[in-house]
Amino acid sequence: MTTATLPLWVTIPGTVLLVLAGLTTLIGSFGLLRLPDFFSRMHGPSMTNTVAAGATLVASMLVSSAIVGRPIIHELLITLFVSMSAPITAIMLLQAALYRNKARHSRDVPDGNSI
Amino acid sequence: MNAVFAYALWFAQACIAIAMLNGIVRLFIGPAAQDRILAFDSLYMNGMLMLLTLGISSMSTAYFDMALLIALFGFVGTVALAKFLLRGEVIEP
């Protein structure tokens, strides 16, 4: 069984969602690679964590529903887990980076007045 | 339309592969430890997306469990590494 046997209500939204997921993953990874400092680099992978993961999971949900023949919503588990765990990861990495930059007396620490 | 779907799947896999290469470059050149941890975080996320697209292209539902486990263990690993940078210990007495 290959993807050539999928019905049309899967392939049209699946194409749009997969192209969206690929483009956001690419843009986020180039942000991770090219942005100048750590606090701006953190914004790149969060695009992958939200938009690309959500789009890929919805496409996977559509395809597995078409395979089995009834609605499959197991992929919502991953969506829920990723959307809960990504902010925790971001906050802990941010705290670690702020602590390390302060301990080194680096000038790369945003002060509270500019936020 | 199904040929277009196969091309979109190929495009998404190619984009995720390039994203993993960018993450590996950042993992090696990252000036501080937190950059490397961020690159590791984005690597496991891209690996999870790659597994999901492989599951779509092979029309199999067996890849879902592996993607869930990768998300779980990647989160635990990133939190442990960030905690180590913050306090010097992972589990405090």
N, CA and C atoms of all chains as a GROMACS GRO file, in nm:
protein
  624
    1MET      N    1   0.085  -0.120   0.000
    1MET     CA    2   0.000   0.000   0.000
    1MET      C    3   0.089   0.125   0.000
    2THR      N    4   0.070   0.208  -0.099
    2THR     CA    5   0.150   0.330  -0.105
    2THR      C    6   0.059   0.451  -0.097
    3THR      N    7   0.119   0.568  -0.108
    3THR     CA    8   0.040   0.690  -0.096
    3THR      C    9  -0.045   0.716  -0.219
    4ALA      N   10  -0.030   0.636  -0.326
    4ALA     CA   11  -0.109   0.658  -0.447
    4ALA      C   12  -0.254   0.615  -0.428
    5THR      N   13  -0.283   0.538  -0.323
    5THR     CA   14  -0.419   0.491  -0.302
    5THR      C   15  -0.499   0.579  -0.207
    6LEU      N   16  -0.440   0.690  -0.164
    6LEU     CA   17  -0.511   0.774  -0.066
    6LEU      C   18  -0.625   0.850  -0.132
    7PRO      N   19  -0.736   0.874  -0.062
    7PRO     CA   20  -0.844   0.952  -0.121
    7PRO      C   21  -0.810   1.101  -0.128
    8LEU      N   22  -0.895   1.173  -0.199
    8LEU     CA   23  -0.863   1.314  -0.228
    8LEU      C   24  -0.878   1.404  -0.106
    9TRP      N   25  -0.968   1.366  -0.012
    9TRP     CA   26  -0.984   1.454   0.105
    9TRP      C   27  -0.867   1.442   0.200
   10VAL      N   28  -0.777   1.348   0.177
   10VAL     CA   29  -0.654   1.342   0.256
   10VAL      C   30  -0.542   1.416   0.186
   11THR      N   31  -0.530   1.398   0.054
   11THR     CA   32  -0.410   1.447  -0.014
   11THR      C   33  -0.409   1.599  -0.029
   12ILE      N   34  -0.525   1.663  -0.047
   12ILE     CA   35  -0.522   1.809  -0.066
   12ILE      C   36  -0.482   1.882   0.062
   13PRO      N   37  -0.550   1.861   0.177
   13PRO     CA   38  -0.499   1.926   0.298
   13PRO      C   39  -0.363   1.872   0.342
   14GLY      N   40  -0.334   1.745   0.313
   14GLY     CA   41  -0.205   1.689   0.350
   14GLY      C   42  -0.090   1.757   0.276
   15THR      N   43  -0.110   1.787   0.148
   15THR     CA   44  -0.006   1.856   0.071
   15THR      C   45   0.022   1.994   0.130
   16VAL      N   46  -0.087   2.070   0.157
   16VAL     CA   47  -0.069   2.205   0.212
   16VAL      C   48   0.002   2.198   0.347
   17LEU      N   49  -0.041   2.105   0.434
   17LEU     CA   50   0.017   2.097   0.567
   17LEU      C   51   0.163   2.052   0.563
   18LEU      N   52   0.196   1.959   0.472
   18LEU     CA   53   0.336   1.913   0.467
   18LEU      C   54   0.428   2.020   0.413
   19VAL      N   55   0.383   2.097   0.313
   19VAL     CA   56   0.467   2.206   0.261
   19VAL      C   57   0.486   2.313   0.367
   20LEU      N   58   0.378   2.344   0.442
   20LEU     CA   59   0.389   2.441   0.551
   20LEU      C   60   0.487   2.393   0.658
   21ALA      N   61   0.479   2.265   0.692
   21ALA     CA   62   0.569   2.210   0.794
   21ALA      C   63   0.714   2.216   0.748
   22GLY      N   64   0.739   2.179   0.621
   22GLY     CA   65   0.876   2.184   0.571
   22GLY      C   66   0.932   2.325   0.570
   23LEU      N   67   0.852   2.422   0.525
   23LEU     CA   68   0.901   2.560   0.516
   23LEU      C   69   0.929   2.615   0.655
   24THR      N   70   0.840   2.593   0.753
   24THR     CA   71   0.865   2.648   0.887
   24THR      C   72   0.983   2.580   0.953
   25THR      N   73   1.001   2.449   0.929
   25THR     CA   74   1.119   2.382   0.985
   25THR      C   75   1.247   2.441   0.929
   26LEU      N   76   1.246   2.467   0.797
   26LEU     CA   77   1.366   2.523   0.733
   26LEU      C   78   1.396   2.662   0.785
   27ILE      N   79   1.292   2.747   0.796
   27ILE     CA   80   1.314   2.885   0.842
   27ILE      C   81   1.362   2.886   0.987
   28GLY      N   82   1.302   2.800   1.070
   28GLY     CA   83   1.343   2.794   1.210
   28GLY      C   84   1.486   2.746   1.226
   29SER      N   85   1.527   2.648   1.144
   29SER     CA   86   1.664   2.599   1.159
   29SER      C   87   1.764   2.701   1.108
   30PHE      N   88   1.728   2.777   1.005
   30PHE     CA   89   1.822   2.881   0.962
   30PHE      C   90   1.830   2.993   1.065
   31GLY      N   91   1.718   3.018   1.136
   31GLY     CA   92   1.724   3.113   1.247
   31GLY      C   93   1.817   3.064   1.356
   32LEU      N   94   1.811   2.934   1.386
   32LEU     CA   95   1.901   2.877   1.486
   32LEU      C   96   2.046   2.889   1.443
   33LEU      N   97   2.070   2.878   1.313
   33LEU     CA   98   2.209   2.880   1.266
   33LEU      C   99   2.264   3.021   1.252
   34ARG      N  100   2.180   3.118   1.211
   34ARG     CA  101   2.233   3.245   1.164
   34ARG      C  102   2.217   3.362   1.260
   35LEU      N  103   2.124   3.353   1.357
   35LEU     CA  104   2.098   3.470   1.441
   35LEU      C  105   2.216   3.499   1.534
   36PRO      N  106   2.235   3.625   1.575
   36PRO     CA  107   2.362   3.662   1.637
   36PRO      C  108   2.383   3.614   1.780
   37ASP      N  109   2.284   3.623   1.869
   37ASP     CA  110   2.311   3.582   2.007
   37ASP      C  111   2.207   3.480   2.054
   38PHE      N  112   2.232   3.425   2.173
   38PHE     CA  113   2.152   3.311   2.218
   38PHE      C  114   2.006   3.347   2.237
   39PHE      N  115   1.980   3.467   2.289
   39PHE     CA  116   1.840   3.501   2.322
   39PHE      C  117   1.757   3.522   2.198
   40SER      N  118   1.819   3.557   2.086
   40SER     CA  119   1.742   3.560   1.962
   40SER      C  120   1.741   3.425   1.892
   41ARG      N  121   1.844   3.342   1.919
   41ARG     CA  122   1.846   3.209   1.860
   41ARG      C  123   1.737   3.120   1.916
   42MET      N  124   1.689   3.152   2.036
   42MET     CA  125   1.585   3.068   2.095
   42MET      C  126   1.454   3.074   2.018
   43HIS      N  127   1.434   3.181   1.937
   43HIS     CA  128   1.306   3.195   1.869
   43HIS      C  129   1.292   3.103   1.749
   44GLY      N  130   1.406   3.057   1.694
   44GLY     CA  131   1.399   2.973   1.575
   44GLY      C  132   1.333   2.839   1.597
   45PRO      N  133   1.385   2.756   1.690
   45PRO     CA  134   1.326   2.624   1.707
   45PRO      C  135   1.184   2.625   1.762
   46SER      N  136   1.140   2.737   1.821
   46SER     CA  137   1.001   2.737   1.870
   46SER      C  138   0.902   2.738   1.754
   47MET      N  139   0.946   2.786   1.635
   47MET     CA  140   0.860   2.771   1.516
   47MET      C  141   0.841   2.625   1.481
   48THR      N  142   0.954   2.550   1.488
   48THR     CA  143   0.945   2.406   1.464
   48THR      C  144   0.855   2.339   1.567
   49ASN      N  145   0.867   2.384   1.694
   49ASN     CA  146   0.791   2.318   1.800
   49ASN      C  147   0.641   2.340   1.786
   50THR      N  148   0.600   2.454   1.731
   50THR     CA  149   0.456   2.482   1.728
   50THR      C  150   0.396   2.454   1.590
   51VAL      N  151   0.436   2.530   1.489
   51VAL     CA  152   0.368   2.523   1.360
   51VAL      C  153   0.399   2.394   1.286
   52ALA      N  154   0.530   2.361   1.278
   52ALA     CA  155   0.567   2.244   1.198
   52ALA      C  156   0.519   2.116   1.264
   53ALA      N  157   0.533   2.106   1.397
   53ALA     CA  158   0.488   1.985   1.465
   53ALA      C  159   0.337   1.971   1.454
   54GLY      N  160   0.264   2.082   1.470
   54GLY     CA  161   0.119   2.074   1.460
   54GLY      C  162   0.074   2.034   1.321
   55ALA      N  163   0.136   2.093   1.216
   55ALA     CA  164   0.095   2.061   1.079
   55ALA      C  165   0.126   1.916   1.045
   56THR      N  166   0.246   1.869   1.083
   56THR     CA  167   0.281   1.729   1.053
   56THR      C  168   0.189   1.632   1.127
   57LEU      N  169   0.155   1.667   1.251
   57LEU     CA  170   0.069   1.575   1.327
   57LEU      C  171  -0.072   1.571   1.271
   58VAL      N  172  -0.123   1.685   1.222
   58VAL     CA  173  -0.256   1.682   1.161
   58VAL      C  174  -0.254   1.602   1.031
   59ALA      N  175  -0.143   1.617   0.952
   59ALA     CA  176  -0.133   1.538   0.829
   59ALA      C  177  -0.126   1.389   0.860
   60SER      N  178  -0.048   1.354   0.964
   60SER     CA  179  -0.038   1.213   1.003
   60SER      C  180  -0.172   1.159   1.051
   61MET      N  181  -0.247   1.244   1.122
   61MET     CA  182  -0.381   1.204   1.168
   61MET      C  183  -0.473   1.175   1.051
   62LEU      N  184  -0.469   1.262   0.948
   62LEU     CA  185  -0.552   1.240   0.828
   62LEU      C  186  -0.515   1.110   0.760
   63VAL      N  187  -0.384   1.085   0.742
   63VAL     CA  188  -0.343   0.966   0.668
   63VAL      C  189  -0.378   0.839   0.744
   64SER      N  190  -0.355   0.839   0.877
   64SER     CA  191  -0.386   0.716   0.949
   64SER      C  192  -0.536   0.695   0.961
   65SER      N  193  -0.616   0.804   0.962
   65SER     CA  194  -0.761   0.787   0.957
   65SER      C  195  -0.804   0.724   0.825
   66ALA      N  196  -0.738   0.765   0.715
   66ALA     CA  197  -0.774   0.708   0.585
   66ALA      C  198  -0.730   0.562   0.575
   67ILE      N  199  -0.618   0.526   0.642
   67ILE     CA  200  -0.574   0.386   0.637
   67ILE      C  201  -0.672   0.296   0.710
   68VAL      N  202  -0.703   0.335   0.835
   68VAL     CA  203  -0.783   0.246   0.919
   68VAL      C  204  -0.931   0.251   0.879
   69GLY      N  205  -0.977   0.369   0.834
   69GLY     CA  206  -1.116   0.379   0.795
   69GLY      C  207  -1.206   0.439   0.901
   70ARG      N  208  -1.150   0.476   1.014
   70ARG     CA  209  -1.226   0.546   1.118
   70ARG      C  210  -1.137   0.657   1.174
   71PRO      N  211  -1.195   0.756   1.244
   71PRO     CA  212  -1.112   0.867   1.292
   71PRO      C  213  -1.010   0.822   1.396
   72ILE      N  214  -0.883   0.858   1.370
   72ILE     CA  215  -0.773   0.825   1.461
   72ILE      C  216  -0.724   0.956   1.522
   73ILE      N  217  -0.728   0.967   1.653
   73ILE     CA  218  -0.682   1.092   1.716
   73ILE      C  219  -0.567   1.066   1.813
   74HIS      N  220  -0.492   0.957   1.793
   74HIS     CA  221  -0.378   0.930   1.882
   74HIS      C  222  -0.273   1.040   1.875
   75GLU      N  223  -0.260   1.103   1.758
   75GLU     CA  224  -0.155   1.202   1.741
   75GLU      C  225  -0.177   1.325   1.826
   76LEU      N  226  -0.300   1.345   1.873
   76LEU     CA  227  -0.324   1.458   1.963
   76LEU      C  228  -0.243   1.445   2.091
   77LEU      N  229  -0.205   1.321   2.128
   77LEU     CA  230  -0.120   1.301   2.246
   77LEU      C  231   0.013   1.372   2.228
   78ILE      N  232   0.075   1.353   2.111
   78ILE     CA  233   0.205   1.418   2.087
   78ILE      C  234   0.188   1.569   2.084
   79THR      N  235   0.080   1.616   2.018
   79THR     CA  236   0.057   1.761   2.012
   79THR      C  237   0.044   1.819   2.152
   80LEU      N  238  -0.033   1.752   2.236
   80LEU     CA  239  -0.053   1.799   2.373
   80LEU      C  240   0.078   1.800   2.449
   81PHE      N  241   0.156   1.691   2.435
   81PHE     CA  242   0.280   1.681   2.511
   81PHE      C  243   0.381   1.785   2.464
   82VAL      N  244   0.392   1.804   2.332
   82VAL     CA  245   0.490   1.901   2.281
   82VAL      C  246   0.449   2.042   2.320
   83SER      N  247   0.319   2.073   2.312
   83SER     CA  248   0.276   2.209   2.346
   83SER      C  249   0.287   2.234   2.495
   84MET      N  250   0.288   2.129   2.577
   84MET     CA  251   0.311   2.152   2.720
   84MET      C  252   0.458   2.159   2.754
   85SER      N  253   0.542   2.081   2.684
   85SER     CA  254   0.682   2.071   2.726
   85SER      C  255   0.770   2.178   2.664
   86ALA      N  256   0.732   2.235   2.549
   86ALA     CA  257   0.819   2.333   2.484
   86ALA      C  258   0.837   2.461   2.567
   87PRO      N  259   0.732   2.519   2.629
   87PRO     CA  260   0.757   2.638   2.711
   87PRO      C  261   0.842   2.609   2.834
   88ILE      N  262   0.827   2.488   2.892
   88ILE     CA  263   0.909   2.455   3.010
   88ILE      C  264   1.056   2.449   2.971
   89THR      N  265   1.084   2.384   2.858
   89THR     CA  266   1.221   2.378   2.808
   89THR      C  267   1.278   2.517   2.782
   90ALA      N  268   1.195   2.602   2.718
   90ALA     CA  269   1.242   2.737   2.684
   90ALA      C  270   1.272   2.816   2.811
   91ILE      N  271   1.185   2.806   2.912
   91ILE     CA  272   1.207   2.883   3.034
   91ILE      C  273   1.332   2.834   3.107
   92MET      N  274   1.354   2.702   3.111
   92MET     CA  275   1.472   2.653   3.184
   92MET      C  276   1.600   2.688   3.112
   93LEU      N  277   1.600   2.680   2.977
   93LEU     CA  278   1.720   2.720   2.904
   93LEU      C  279   1.748   2.869   2.920
   94LEU      N  280   1.640   2.950   2.922
   94LEU     CA  281   1.657   3.095   2.938
   94LEU      C  282   1.714   3.127   3.075
   95GLN      N  283   1.663   3.059   3.179
   95GLN     CA  284   1.716   3.083   3.313
   95GLN      C  285   1.864   3.044   3.321
   96ALA      N  286   1.899   2.930   3.259
   96ALA     CA  287   2.038   2.886   3.262
   96ALA      C  288   2.128   2.986   3.190
   97ALA      N  289   2.082   3.036   3.074
   97ALA     CA  290   2.164   3.130   2.997
   97ALA      C  291   2.180   3.261   3.073
   98LEU      N  292   2.071   3.310   3.135
   98LEU     CA  293   2.082   3.435   3.212
   98LEU      C  294   2.178   3.418   3.329
   99TYR      N  295   2.168   3.305   3.399
   99TYR     CA  296   2.256   3.280   3.514
   99TYR      C  297   2.402   3.275   3.472
  100ARG      N  298   2.427   3.203   3.361
  100ARG     CA  299   2.566   3.189   3.318
  100ARG      C  300   2.623   3.322   3.270
  101ASN      N  301   2.541   3.401   3.198
  101ASN     CA  302   2.593   3.530   3.151
  101ASN      C  303   2.616   3.625   3.267
  102LYS      N  304   2.530   3.619   3.369
  102LYS     CA  305   2.550   3.706   3.484
  102LYS      C  306   2.672   3.664   3.563
  103ALA      N  307   2.693   3.534   3.574
  103ALA     CA  308   2.808   3.486   3.651
  103ALA      C  309   2.939   3.521   3.583
  104ARG      N  310   2.937   3.538   3.451
  104ARG     CA  311   3.059   3.576   3.380
  104ARG      C  312   3.074   3.726   3.366
  105HIS      N  313   2.981   3.804   3.420
  105HIS     CA  314   2.977   3.950   3.404
  105HIS      C  315   2.978   3.989   3.257
  106SER      N  316   2.906   3.910   3.177
  106SER     CA  317   2.898   3.943   3.035
  106SER      C  318   2.801   4.060   3.014
  107ARG      N  319   2.818   4.130   2.903
  107ARG     CA  320   2.728   4.241   2.874
  107ARG      C  321   2.606   4.195   2.796
  108ASP      N  322   2.598   4.063   2.773
  108ASP     CA  323   2.489   4.009   2.692
  108ASP      C  324   2.370   3.968   2.778
  109VAL      N  325   2.340   4.049   2.880
  109VAL     CA  326   2.226   4.020   2.966
  109VAL      C  327   2.123   4.131   2.950
  110PRO      N  328   2.002   4.099   2.903
  110PRO     CA  329   1.902   4.205   2.893
  110PRO      C  330   1.857   4.250   3.031
  111ASP      N  331   1.858   4.382   3.056
  111ASP     CA  332   1.816   4.431   3.187
  111ASP      C  333   1.665   4.444   3.192
  112GLY      N  334   1.611   4.458   3.312
  112GLY     CA  335   1.467   4.460   3.329
  112GLY      C  336   1.401   4.585   3.275
  113ASN      N  337   1.480   4.694   3.256
  113ASN     CA  338   1.418   4.820   3.215
  113ASN      C  339   1.382   4.822   3.068
  114SER      N  340   1.453   4.741   2.989
  114SER     CA  341   1.432   4.750   2.844
  114SER      C  342   1.320   4.660   2.797
  115ILE      N  343   1.265   4.578   2.887
  115ILE     CA  344   1.159   4.486   2.845
  115ILE      C  345   1.024   4.556   2.856
  116MET      N  346  -0.328   1.424  -0.826
  116MET     CA  347  -0.314   1.487  -0.694
  116MET      C  348  -0.226   1.404  -0.602
  117ASN      N  349  -0.230   1.270  -0.620
  117ASN     CA  350  -0.148   1.186  -0.533
  117ASN      C  351   0.000   1.202  -0.562
  118ALA      N  352   0.034   1.231  -0.690
  118ALA     CA  353   0.174   1.257  -0.722
  118ALA      C  354   0.221   1.385  -0.653
  119VAL      N  355   0.130   1.486  -0.648
  119VAL     CA  356   0.166   1.611  -0.579
  119VAL      C  357   0.186   1.585  -0.430
  120PHE      N  358   0.103   1.496  -0.373
  120PHE     CA  359   0.120   1.461  -0.232
  120PHE      C  360   0.255   1.393  -0.207
  121ALA      N  361   0.296   1.305  -0.301
  121ALA     CA  362   0.426   1.240  -0.285
  121ALA      C  363   0.540   1.342  -0.294
  122TYR      N  364   0.525   1.441  -0.385
  122TYR     CA  365   0.628   1.544  -0.394
  122TYR      C  366   0.631   1.629  -0.268
  123ALA      N  367   0.514   1.660  -0.211
  123ALA     CA  368   0.510   1.740  -0.088
  123ALA      C  369   0.575   1.665   0.027
  124LEU      N  370   0.554   1.534   0.032
  124LEU     CA  371   0.618   1.451   0.134
  124LEU      C  372   0.770   1.453   0.118
  125TRP      N  373   0.814   1.441  -0.006
  125TRP     CA  374   0.958   1.446  -0.034
  125TRP      C  375   1.015   1.581   0.006
  126PHE      N  376   0.942   1.690  -0.026
  126PHE     CA  377   0.987   1.826   0.008
  126PHE      C  378   0.999   1.842   0.159
  127ALA      N  379   0.898   1.793   0.233
  127ALA     CA  380   0.903   1.807   0.378
  127ALA      C  381   1.019   1.729   0.436
  128GLN      N  382   1.046   1.608   0.383
  128GLN     CA  383   1.158   1.530   0.433
  128GLN      C  384   1.291   1.596   0.401
  129ALA      N  385   1.303   1.656   0.282
  129ALA     CA  386   1.427   1.725   0.247
  129ALA      C  387   1.449   1.845   0.337
  130CYS      N  388   1.340   1.922   0.364
  130CYS     CA  389   1.353   2.039   0.452
  130CYS      C  390   1.393   1.998   0.592
  131ILE      N  391   1.336   1.888   0.643
  131ILE     CA  392   1.370   1.844   0.778
  131ILE      C  393   1.514   1.795   0.783
  132ALA      N  394   1.560   1.731   0.674
  132ALA     CA  395   1.700   1.686   0.671
  132ALA      C  396   1.796   1.805   0.672
  133ILE      N  397   1.764   1.912   0.594
  133ILE     CA  398   1.849   2.031   0.595
  133ILE      C  399   1.847   2.096   0.733
  134ALA      N  400   1.729   2.095   0.798
  134ALA     CA  401   1.719   2.152   0.932
  134ALA      C  402   1.804   2.074   1.031
  135MET      N  403   1.808   1.940   1.016
  135MET     CA  404   1.893   1.861   1.106
  135MET      C  405   2.040   1.890   1.082
  136LEU      N  406   2.078   1.913   0.955
  136LEU     CA  407   2.218   1.948   0.928
  136LEU      C  408   2.253   2.082   0.992
  137ASN      N  409   2.160   2.181   0.983
  137ASN     CA  410   2.185   2.310   1.047
  137ASN      C  411   2.199   2.294   1.198
  138GLY      N  412   2.116   2.208   1.255
  138GLY     CA  413   2.125   2.185   1.399
  138GLY      C  414   2.257   2.120   1.437
  139ILE      N  415   2.308   2.030   1.352
  139ILE     CA  416   2.436   1.966   1.383
  139ILE      C  417   2.550   2.068   1.375
  140VAL      N  418   2.541   2.160   1.275
  140VAL     CA  419   2.644   2.264   1.264
  140VAL      C  420   2.642   2.352   1.389
  141ARG      N  421   2.522   2.388   1.436
  141ARG     CA  422   2.512   2.471   1.556
  141ARG      C  423   2.561   2.394   1.679
  142LEU      N  424   2.538   2.263   1.680
  142LEU     CA  425   2.585   2.180   1.791
  142LEU      C  426   2.736   2.180   1.798
  143PHE      N  427   2.804   2.186   1.683
  143PHE     CA  428   2.949   2.183   1.687
  143PHE      C  429   3.010   2.321   1.708
  144ILE      N  430   2.952   2.427   1.647
  144ILE     CA  431   3.017   2.558   1.658
  144ILE      C  432   2.961   2.641   1.771
  145GLY      N  433   2.856   2.595   1.839
  145GLY     CA  434   2.789   2.676   1.938
  145GLY      C  435   2.884   2.731   2.042
  146PRO      N  436   2.888   2.864   2.061
  146PRO     CA  437   2.992   2.919   2.147
  146PRO      C  438   2.974   2.881   2.294
  147ALA      N  439   2.852   2.871   2.341
  147ALA     CA  440   2.833   2.838   2.483
  147ALA      C  441   2.758   2.706   2.494
  148ALA      N  442   2.751   2.656   2.618
  148ALA     CA  443   2.687   2.526   2.638
  148ALA      C  444   2.537   2.533   2.613
  149GLN      N  445   2.476   2.649   2.642
  149GLN     CA  446   2.332   2.657   2.622
  149GLN      C  447   2.295   2.655   2.474
  150ASP      N  448   2.386   2.702   2.388
  150ASP     CA  449   2.361   2.691   2.243
  150ASP      C  450   2.359   2.545   2.200
  151ARG      N  451   2.451   2.468   2.258
  151ARG     CA  452   2.454   2.326   2.221
  151ARG      C  453   2.329   2.254   2.270
  152ILE      N  454   2.281   2.292   2.388
  152ILE     CA  455   2.159   2.228   2.439
  152ILE      C  456   2.039   2.266   2.352
  153LEU      N  457   2.036   2.391   2.308
  153LEU     CA  458   1.926   2.433   2.220
  153LEU      C  459   1.932   2.359   2.087
  154ALA      N  460   2.054   2.338   2.035
  154ALA     CA  461   2.068   2.264   1.910
  154ALA      C  462   2.024   2.119   1.927
  155PHE      N  463   2.056   2.060   2.044
  155PHE     CA  464   2.013   1.923   2.073
  155PHE      C  465   1.860   1.915   2.079
  156ASP      N  466   1.800   2.016   2.142
  156ASP     CA  467   1.654   2.022   2.152
  156ASP      C  468   1.589   2.027   2.013
  157SER      N  469   1.644   2.114   1.925
  157SER     CA  470   1.585   2.123   1.791
  157SER      C  471   1.614   1.996   1.711
  158LEU      N  472   1.727   1.928   1.741
  158LEU     CA  473   1.757   1.803   1.670
  158LEU      C  474   1.656   1.694   1.704
  159TYR      N  475   1.622   1.681   1.832
  159TYR     CA  476   1.527   1.574   1.861
  159TYR      C  477   1.388   1.608   1.809
  160MET      N  478   1.357   1.737   1.805
  160MET     CA  479   1.226   1.775   1.749
  160MET      C  480   1.221   1.741   1.600
  161ASN      N  481   1.333   1.773   1.528
  161ASN     CA  482   1.336   1.740   1.386
  161ASN      C  483   1.337   1.591   1.362
  162GLY      N  484   1.401   1.516   1.452
  162GLY     CA  485   1.398   1.371   1.437
  162GLY      C  486   1.258   1.316   1.453
  163MET      N  487   1.182   1.375   1.548
  163MET     CA  488   1.043   1.332   1.566
  163MET      C  489   0.960   1.361   1.441
  164LEU      N  490   0.980   1.481   1.383
  164LEU     CA  491   0.905   1.514   1.262
  164LEU      C  492   0.945   1.423   1.146
  165MET      N  493   1.074   1.388   1.139
  165MET     CA  494   1.120   1.298   1.032
  165MET      C  495   1.056   1.161   1.047
  166LEU      N  496   1.044   1.112   1.170
  166LEU     CA  497   0.978   0.983   1.192
  166LEU      C  498   0.832   0.989   1.151
  167LEU      N  499   0.765   1.102   1.180
  167LEU     CA  500   0.623   1.112   1.143
  167LEU      C  501   0.606   1.114   0.992
  168THR      N  502   0.696   1.187   0.921
  168THR     CA  503   0.684   1.188   0.775
  168THR      C  504   0.718   1.051   0.716
  169LEU      N  505   0.812   0.979   0.781
  169LEU     CA  506   0.840   0.841   0.734
  169LEU      C  507   0.718   0.754   0.754
  170GLY      N  508   0.648   0.774   0.866
  170GLY     CA  509   0.526   0.697   0.890
  170GLY      C  510   0.418   0.730   0.788
  171ILE      N  511   0.410   0.858   0.745
  171ILE     CA  512   0.312   0.893   0.642
  171ILE      C  513   0.350   0.826   0.510
  172SER      N  514   0.481   0.831   0.475
  172SER     CA  515   0.520   0.781   0.342
  172SER      C  516   0.513   0.629   0.334
  173SER      N  517   0.530   0.559   0.448
  173SER     CA  518   0.520   0.413   0.442
  173SER      C  519   0.381   0.364   0.478
  174MET      N  520   0.288   0.455   0.502
  174MET     CA  521   0.148   0.422   0.534
  174MET      C  522   0.139   0.325   0.652
  175SER      N  523   0.222   0.348   0.752
  175SER     CA  524   0.224   0.258   0.868
  175SER      C  525   0.194   0.339   0.994
  176THR      N  526   0.126   0.278   1.088
  176THR     CA  527   0.097   0.348   1.213
  176THR      C  528   0.196   0.310   1.323
  177ALA      N  529   0.301   0.235   1.288
  177ALA     CA  530   0.396   0.188   1.390
  177ALA      C  531   0.495   0.296   1.430
  178TYR      N  532   0.510   0.401   1.346
  178TYR     CA  533   0.607   0.504   1.378
  178TYR      C  534   0.559   0.598   1.486
  179PHE      N  535   0.429   0.595   1.516
  179PHE     CA  536   0.372   0.689   1.612
  179PHE      C  537   0.431   0.670   1.751
  180ASP      N  538   0.447   0.544   1.794
  180ASP     CA  539   0.498   0.516   1.928
  180ASP      C  540   0.641   0.565   1.944
  181MET      N  541   0.721   0.544   1.836
  181MET     CA  542   0.859   0.591   1.842
  181MET      C  543   0.865   0.743   1.851
  182ALA      N  544   0.776   0.811   1.777
  182ALA     CA  545   0.775   0.958   1.783
  182ALA      C  546   0.737   1.006   1.923
  183LEU      N  547   0.641   0.939   1.985
  183LEU     CA  548   0.600   0.977   2.121
  183LEU      C  549   0.714   0.956   2.219
  184LEU      N  550   0.786   0.844   2.205
  184LEU     CA  551   0.898   0.817   2.296
  184LEU      C  552   1.011   0.917   2.275
  185ILE      N  553   1.036   0.955   2.148
  185ILE     CA  554   1.142   1.053   2.124
  185ILE      C  555   1.107   1.186   2.186
  186ALA      N  556   0.978   1.229   2.174
  186ALA     CA  557   0.936   1.354   2.236
  186ALA      C  558   0.955   1.349   2.386
  187LEU      N  559   0.917   1.236   2.447
  187LEU     CA  560   0.926   1.220   2.592
  187LEU      C  561   1.071   1.227   2.640
  188PHE      N  562   1.158   1.143   2.580
  188PHE     CA  563   1.295   1.136   2.629
  188PHE      C  564   1.374   1.261   2.594
  189GLY      N  565   1.343   1.324   2.482
  189GLY     CA  566   1.410   1.449   2.449
  189GLY      C  567   1.378   1.558   2.548
  190PHE      N  568   1.251   1.566   2.590
  190PHE     CA  569   1.214   1.666   2.690
  190PHE      C  570   1.288   1.641   2.821
  191VAL      N  571   1.292   1.515   2.864
  191VAL     CA  572   1.360   1.483   2.990
  191VAL      C  573   1.509   1.518   2.982
  192GLY      N  574   1.572   1.484   2.869
  192GLY     CA  575   1.713   1.514   2.852
  192GLY      C  576   1.743   1.662   2.851
  193THR      N  577   1.660   1.740   2.780
  193THR     CA  578   1.684   1.884   2.775
  193THR      C  579   1.666   1.948   2.911
  194VAL      N  580   1.562   1.906   2.985
  194VAL     CA  581   1.540   1.964   3.117
  194VAL      C  582   1.654   1.927   3.212
  195ALA      N  583   1.705   1.804   3.202
  195ALA     CA  584   1.816   1.764   3.288
  195ALA      C  585   1.941   1.844   3.256
  196LEU      N  586   1.970   1.866   3.126
  196LEU     CA  587   2.090   1.943   3.091
  196LEU      C  588   2.077   2.088   3.133
  197ALA      N  589   1.957   2.147   3.115
  197ALA     CA  590   1.939   2.287   3.155
  197ALA      C  591   1.949   2.301   3.306
  198LYS      N  592   1.897   2.204   3.378
  198LYS     CA  593   1.906   2.205   3.524
  198LYS      C  594   2.051   2.193   3.569
  199PHE      N  595   2.128   2.114   3.496
  199PHE     CA  596   2.270   2.100   3.529
  199PHE      C  597   2.343   2.231   3.508
  200LEU      N  598   2.310   2.303   3.399
  200LEU     CA  599   2.375   2.433   3.377
  200LEU      C  600   2.335   2.532   3.484
  201LEU      N  601   2.212   2.522   3.532
  201LEU     CA  602   2.161   2.623   3.624
  201LEU      C  603   2.216   2.603   3.763
  202ARG      N  604   2.224   2.478   3.812
  202ARG     CA  605   2.257   2.454   3.951
  202ARG      C  606   2.383   2.374   3.971
  203GLY      N  607   2.433   2.308   3.868
  203GLY     CA  608   2.549   2.223   3.887
  203GLY      C  609   2.516   2.082   3.927
  204GLU      N  610   2.388   2.056   3.954
  204GLU     CA  611   2.345   1.920   3.987
  204GLU      C  612   2.211   1.898   3.919
  205VAL      N  613   2.184   1.773   3.884
  205VAL     CA  614   2.057   1.744   3.819
  205VAL      C  615   1.948   1.721   3.923
  206ILE      N  616   1.977   1.632   4.017
  206ILE     CA  617   1.881   1.604   4.125
  206ILE      C  618   1.941   1.656   4.254
  207GLU      N  619   1.876   1.753   4.314
  207GLU     CA  620   1.934   1.814   4.433
  207GLU      C  621   1.900   1.732   4.556
  208PRO      N  622   1.994   1.720   4.649
  208PRO     CA  623   1.968   1.644   4.771
  208PRO      C  624   1.870   1.715   4.864
   0.00000   0.00000   0.00000
